[in-house]
């Protein structure tokens, strides 16, 4: 693995004790919050492997909920996130999963508010870095460490061009792009990592672009 700076090795500025089990967990929760777009009323957190075994001592559950409250890894409020979630009317349930997972530091976050739901699976790969591996049943590979756009769309010709055309017009550079679909001609998803946070005006354009059914973003 190549590191761009010393901070990739020692991890981010964070509330401890563990970059993998605390900072990484917070980033998984925060990615879920940004993609959901608002505060949920109900959260179910499923912990696997090492996360399941050590979460009480390492505060993994506290960190994920802190991320869902949109706290960054260094925010002191993370320590009180379970209390704050209760105060804000968020029902949080923690599930210790017995099933195996491909990575020992795996968490699945299921969020709901009314009829709207989101299910996200993430892994903490060390040094505070994470990968989002599944979103609403779509497999993907999203780092969570860069601004990104997630677009649900109909699997039609022109859908990708309509999104990338808007980004080109707004001079937003694409760092990485991934496309997946359930089946030919059915639901599909684009994941686009970019070099800068996406402003509201661009999101508004993407939401009404040809064949796009839903747009969400992850910001720094």
Secondary structure, 3 states (H helix, E strand, C coil): CCCCCCHHHHCCCCCCCCHHHHHHHHHHHHHHHHHHCCCCCEEEEEEEHHHHHHHHHHCHHHHHHHHHCCCCCCCHHHHHHHHHHHHCCCEEEEEECCCCCCCCEEEEEEEEECCEEEEEEEEEEECCEEEEEEECCEEEEECCCCCEEEEEEECCCCHHHHHHHHHHHCCCCEEEEEEEECCCCCEEEEEEEECCCCCHHHHHHHHCCCCEEEEEEECC
